[in-house]
Amino acid sequence: MVSSLSACELIELPLQVVQAAKIDWDVTIDAYLLDAARVGDRLTALVYGDLSRVSSDGMTVVTPEVRAVRQVSGFTLVRSLTGLDHYVIVSELPGAICEA
């Protein structure tokens, strides 16, 4: 599956996001998450490439409840519990796992 990010968008993104966007995840990626911290079953992170265009690159967001699907090259694909949204965790903050 081809990335939904344009060449212009890729130029302005952190290198890790560009690398994650090059991977064929076999699903549409709704956003890439940088410096993610787990809060229960949700993530808070800086968002890049938000497919809905609701959030601008670099904004802090909180995802719906998610579950890990698979890892590729150090990146983690997660899916919302509804199955409607897919995110790629590009990086996680060390020790940033919080329980709700």
Residue pairs with C-beta under 8 A, 6 or more apart in sequence:
1 24
1 25
1 26
1 27
1 28
3 10
3 21
3 22
3 29
4 28
4 29
4 49
4 51
5 13
5 21
5 49
9 49
10 18
10 21
12 57
13 21
13 32
13 48
13 49
13 57
14 34
14 48
14 90
16 34
16 90
16 91
17 32
17 34
17 48
17 49
17 90
19 73
19 75
20 32
20 75
20 88
20 90
21 29
21 32
21 49
23 72
23 73
23 75
23 88
25 72
25 77
25 86
25 88
27 77
27 79
27 86
28 51
28 86
29 49
29 51
29 77
29 86
29 87
29 88
30 50
30 51
30 52
30 85
30 86
30 87
31 47
31 48
31 49
31 50
31 51
31 55
31 61
31 87
31 88
32 47
32 48
32 49
32 87
32 88
32 90
33 43
33 45
33 46
33 47
33 48
33 61
33 63
33 87
33 88
33 89
33 90
34 45
34 46
34 47
34 48
34 90
34 91
35 45
35 46
35 91
35 92
35 93
36 43
36 44
36 45
36 89
36 90
36 91
36 92
36 93
36 96
37 43
37 44
37 45
37 92
37 93
37 96
37 97
37 98
38 92
38 96
38 97
38 98
39 62
39 98
39 100
40 65
40 98
40 99
40 100
41 65
41 66
41 67
41 81
41 100
42 62
42 63
42 64
42 65
42 66
42 100
43 62
43 63
43 66
43 78
43 87
43 89
44 60
44 61
44 62
44 63
45 60
45 61
45 63
45 89
46 58
46 59
46 60
46 61
47 55
47 57
47 58
47 59
47 60
47 61
48 57
48 58
48 90
49 57
50 56
50 57
50 61
55 61
63 78
63 80
63 85
63 87
64 80
64 81
64 82
64 85
65 80
65 81
66 78
66 79
66 80
66 81
66 85
66 87
67 78
67 79
67 81
68 76
68 77
68 78
69 76
69 77
69 78
69 79
69 86
70 76
70 77
71 77
75 88
75 89
75 90
76 88
76 89
77 86
77 87
77 88
77 89
78 86
78 87
78 88
78 89
79 85
79 86
80 86
